[in-house]
Amino acid sequence: MDNYQIAVGENIGQTAGEVWRLLDEGGPQTLSQLKKKLNGGPEFLEFAVGWLAREDKLEILKDKKATLVRLK
């Protein structure tokens, strides 16, 4: 594994932790709301949400206008 792969993995993990914190403190939020609140920027948000969902930590709810994410 090269340094770039390690850095990307770490960024996704850090973003996942920040998403968890935002949801824990603020309750369910849309992806748009999370993107605005992420300190490190939104570029890894979808990866982080996917990671947390795969770990069975999140529920993802989709309606016609938005995608809502909440902790399980």
N, C-alpha and C positions, 0 to 999 in steps of 0.2 A: 504494500500500500504506500503510495507516495504522499508527500506533505499536503498536496491539494485535496486528496480524498479525505485525509484526516481532518483538515480544516473544515471541509463541507459537512462532514459528520458531526463535528463539534458545534458548528453553527446551527444545524438542524436540532441537535439536542438542547442547545441553549434557548432556541426559539420555542421548542416544545415546553421547556420549563417556564418560560415567560407567558406562553398561552395558558398553561395550567394556572399560574398565579393570577392572571387577569380574570379568568373564569371563576376561580375560587373566591376572589375578592368582589367581583362585579356581577356574578351570575351569568346566565345565558347571554350570548352576544352574537351578532352577525359577523360574517367574515370581514365585511367592510369596517365594522367597528373595531375589530381586532387589528386590522391593517393600520388604522389610524393611531392606535395606542402602542404598537410595538416600538420599543426603543431602538432596536437594531435594524429596523426596516422590515418591510413585508416580504422580501424576496424568498424567504424560507417558510412562510406561513403555511402554504399548502402541504409541504413536506411534513412539517411539524404536526399539523392536524391529522394527516394520514397516519403518522407514527403513533400518536395518542389514540386514534381510533382503532388501530391494529392491536394496540395493547389493551383494548377494551376499557379505556378511561373516559371516552367521550361518546356522546350521541350527536349525530349530525341530522338536522331536520331541514328539509328543503320545501319551500313553497314557490309560488309563481314569481315572487320578487326577490327573495333573499335566501341565503343559507344560514341557519342558526346553529350554533354549536353550544353544547352544555356538558358539564361534567356528569358522569354517571353516579 
